[in-house]
Amino acid sequence: MTTLSVIIPAYNEEAGIQEIMTRVLAVRDQLHTVGVDDLELIVVDDGSKDRTPELVMAQQGVRLIRHAKNGGYGAALKTGFAAAQGEWVGFLDADGTYPPEYYPNLYTAACEQNADIVIGSRMAGAASEMPAVRRLGNLIFARLVSLISARRITDSASGMRIFKKSILSRLYPLPDGLNLTPVMSTRALHEQLTMVEVAIPYSERVGRSKLSVVKDGMRFAQSIVWTALTYNPVRPLGLIGMAALIFAFVVGLGLVFVRAQGIDSVGPLGAFTLFAALVLAVAGVSVLTLGMSFNYFVALFHKSPIRQGILGRPLFNQSMARHFGWGGLLAFGLGIILGAVSLSLGMAGWPVARLWLYYLTSACLALVGIQLTIAWVQMQVLDSLRIRDALVTEDLQGKDHMPATGNEFKVKMMQPQA
């Protein structure tokens, strides 16, 4: 027997709560035709000060759960999730913007594609009355989630979806605010859950919206990034670091071109650009290596393999770390040599106007080399800690083969021959 529990969080929704409850209950027969045997409707009143709880209590076939005080959209939903008795859990807003008539479509998609979670997408082409500003914001959030998870999604913040209740432990913790939906989407993608989208129409809400475009928009973006950092830090941080390095590289090429033209001096804007390039080169390496180091922490904490990939290609993944040791020493050595040569030329009478670029390059190489070397040492230690349990098990079992992964080394004691 399959039961779908639908949760409606409500806070001062007396203008629209009765209509949306009626619409949800009316979908029962359609759900039967697609294999859902029972429908459970739960309304979580989040400390309303109007007649919302009275209207809910007057509606037959609805469970009412009340919060003594307002805890937030996410808090109300999580209360409903905990109380839900169905194998499948769905939710939608109380303001009439989402169409409960599409729940059979969502469940059908879940069965056909063996999905763990199905999102009703407002951005997939169906008719929408969403204001232009919010539409732009949702587009940005979806692109952000897609970028940092390497999996495409069109509506990360949709407030209408269904999911298997059994996956809740993999989606938690979830926030108490309006940012629950993008965090849930981000976690689902990084947990490698099967998530599909179904296009749904979207209507203008009944009553005044509680969403602040700027404040909640910033919170959404921040929540998405912070959630991604707990799964695959090297992707968001690596993208930032690589962008900084690309800028520094382009400026460096420009400098080579300028010097090839015989130009030794630069104006105020050129000087600032050089300063920015130096800072971004060092910062880019720092942020990139920080992301890679964080991935070891995540793997160590979860006792899982290290997540790979910055751009989803073999060149930009965690295996780059094995080259940081010699690469850092090489960069530092070149920086010191170039600095020493520049100093010698200066002592021999070369004007500073001819040497400033060499000094700048020397400093940049030395700093980058130091950062790469430090990162290499740190990641070697973290990788050794990550695989410690596997090595202990291997030694206890008397195996003498090397593990397939990791940068670890193992000292083997040779027994004297009889």
Residue pairs with C-beta under 8 A, 6 or more apart in sequence:
1 37
1 38
2 35
2 36
2 37
2 38
2 86
2 87
2 88
3 36
3 37
3 38
3 39
3 40
3 85
3 86
3 87
3 88
4 31
4 36
4 38
4 39
4 40
4 86
4 88
4 89
4 90
4 103
4 107
4 162
5 40
5 41
5 42
5 80
5 84
5 85
5 86
5 88
5 89
5 90
5 165
6 24
6 39
6 40
6 41
6 42
6 89
6 90
6 91
6 92
6 100
6 103
7 42
7 43
7 44
7 76
7 77
7 80
7 81
7 84
7 89
7 90
7 91
8 17
8 20
8 21
8 24
8 41
8 42
8 43
8 44
8 80
8 91
8 92
8 93
8 94
9 44
9 46
9 73
9 76
9 77
9 80
9 91
9 93
9 94
10 17
10 43
10 44
10 45
10 46
10 48
10 52
10 56
10 76
10 94
11 45
11 46
11 47
11 48
11 52
11 70
11 73
11 76
11 210
12 48
12 49
12 50
12 52
13 48
13 50
13 52
13 94
13 95
13 206
13 207
14 48
14 50
14 51
14 52
14 55
15 206
15 207
16 94
16 95
16 96
16 205
16 206
16 207
17 43
17 52
17 55
17 56
17 94
18 55
18 59
19 96
19 206
20 92
20 93
20 94
20 95
20 96
20 100
21 41
21 43
21 56
21 59
21 62
22 59
23 96
23 99
23 100
23 101
24 39
24 41
24 92
24 100
24 103
25 39
25 41
25 61
25 62
26 100
26 101
27 39
27 100
27 101
27 103
27 104
28 39
30 101
30 103
30 104
31 39
31 103
31 104
31 107
33 104
34 104
34 107
34 108
34 111
35 107
35 111
36 88
36 104
36 107
38 86
40 63
40 84
40 85
40 86
41 61
41 62
41 63
42 62
42 63
42 64
42 65
42 80
42 83
42 84
43 56
43 62
43 63
43 64
43 65
43 94
44 65
44 66
44 67
44 76
44 77
44 79
44 80
45 52
45 53
45 56
45 64
45 65
45 66
45 67
45 76
46 67
46 70
46 71
46 72
46 73
46 75
46 76
47 66
47 67
47 68
47 69
47 70
47 71
53 64
53 66
56 62
56 64
57 64
63 83
65 79
65 80
65 83
67 75
67 76
67 79
71 79
71 176
72 175
72 176
72 177
72 178
73 176
73 177
73 178
73 180
73 210
74 174
74 175
74 176
74 177
74 178
74 179
74 180
75 176
77 91
77 174
77 180
78 174
78 176
78 180
80 89
80 91
81 89
81 165
81 168
84 165
86 165
87 164
87 165
87 166
88 107
88 110
88 162
88 163
88 164
88 165
89 162
89 163
89 164
89 165
89 168
90 103
90 106
90 160
90 161
90 162
90 163
91 159
91 160
91 161
92 98
92 100
92 120
92 159
92 160
93 159
93 160
93 205
95 205
95 206
95 207
95 209
96 203
96 205
96 206
97 159
97 202
97 203
97 204
97 205
98 120
98 158
98 159
98 160
98 200
98 202
98 203
99 120
99 160
99 200
99 201
99 203
102 120
102 160
102 198
102 200
103 162
105 198
105 200
106 118
106 120
106 160
106 161
106 162
106 198
107 118
107 162
109 115
109 118
109 196
109 198
110 118
110 162
110 196
113 194
113 196
114 194
115 194
115 195
115 196
116 163
116 164
116 167
116 188
116 193
116 194
116 195
117 161
117 162
117 163
117 164
117 167
117 184
117 188
117 193
117 194
117 195
117 196
118 161
118 162
118 163
118 195
118 196
118 197
118 198
119 153
119 155
119 158
119 160
119 161
119 185
119 195
119 196
119 197
119 198
120 155
120 158
120 160
120 161
120 197
120 198
120 199
120 200
121 154
121 155
121 158
121 197
121 198
121 199
121 200
122 128
122 130
122 138
122 155
122 158
122 200
122 202
123 135
123 138
123 139
123 142
123 154
123 155
124 154
124 155
124 197
124 198
124 199
124 200
125 199
126 199
126 200
126 201
126 202
127 201
127 202
128 135
128 201
128 202
129 202
129 203
129 204
130 138
130 202
133 213
134 211
134 213
137 213
137 217
137 220
138 155
138 156
138 157
140 221
141 156
141 157
141 182
141 217
141 220
141 221
141 224
142 153
142 154
142 155
142 156
142 157
144 156
144 221
144 224
144 225
145 153
145 156
145 182
145 185
145 186
145 189
145 224
146 152
146 153
147 239
148 186
148 224
148 225
148 228
148 232
148 235
148 236
148 239
149 186
149 189
149 190
149 228
149 232
149 235
150 235
150 309
150 312
151 189
153 185
153 189
153 195
153 197
154 197
155 197
156 181
156 182
156 185
156 186
156 224
157 181
157 182
157 185
157 220
158 181
158 200
159 181
160 200
161 181
161 184
163 171
163 188
167 188
167 191
167 193
170 187
170 191
170 193
171 184
171 187
171 188
171 191
174 180
174 183
174 184
174 187
175 183
175 223
177 216
177 219
178 210
178 211
178 216
178 219
178 220
179 216
179 219
179 220
179 223
182 220
182 223
182 224
183 223
183 224
183 227
185 195
186 223
186 224
186 227
186 228
187 227
187 231
188 195
189 195
190 227
190 228
190 231
190 232
191 231
225 236
228 235
228 236
229 236
229 237
229 294
230 298
231 298
231 307
232 295
232 298
232 307
232 309
233 290
233 291
233 294
233 295
233 297
233 298
234 288
234 291
234 292
234 294
234 295
234 307
234 309
234 310
234 318
235 291
235 309
235 310
236 291
237 287
237 288
237 290
237 291
237 294
238 287
238 288
238 291
238 292
238 310
238 311
238 316
239 310
239 311
240 284
240 287
241 283
241 284
241 285
241 286
241 287
241 288
241 289
241 290
241 291
242 284
242 288
242 310
242 311
242 316
243 284
244 280
244 281
244 283
244 284
244 287
245 280
245 281
245 284
245 285
245 288
247 276
247 277
247 280
247 284
248 277
248 278
248 280
248 281
248 284
251 273
251 274
251 276
251 277
252 277
255 274
255 357
258 266
259 357
264 353
264 354
265 353
266 274
274 360
278 360
278 363
278 364
281 364
281 368
282 364
282 367
282 368
282 371
285 368
285 371
285 372
286 371
289 324
289 371
289 372
289 374
289 375
290 375
291 310
292 318
292 320
292 321
292 375
292 379
293 375
293 378
293 379
293 382
295 306
295 307
295 318
296 306
296 379
296 382
296 383
296 386
297 382
298 304
298 306
298 307
299 305
299 306
299 307
299 386
300 382
300 385
300 386
303 389
305 405
306 318
306 386
307 318
308 317
308 318
308 319
309 316
309 317
310 316
310 317
321 375
321 376
321 379
321 407
322 407
324 372
324 373
324 375
324 376
324 379
325 372
325 373
325 376
325 377
325 380
327 369
327 372
328 368
328 369
328 370
328 371
328 372
328 373
328 374
328 375
328 376
329 369
329 373
330 369
331 365
331 366
331 368
331 369
331 372
332 365
332 366
332 369
332 370
332 373
333 369
334 365
334 369
335 361
335 362
335 363
335 364
335 365
335 366
335 367
335 368
335 369
336 362
336 366
338 358
338 361
338 362
338 365
339 358
339 359
339 362
339 363
339 366
341 358
342 355
342 358
342 359
342 362
345 354
345 355
345 358
346 352
346 355
379 407
380 407
383 406
383 407
383 408
384 408
386 406
387 403
387 405
387 406
387 408
390 403
391 403
391 408
391 410
394 403
400 412
402 410
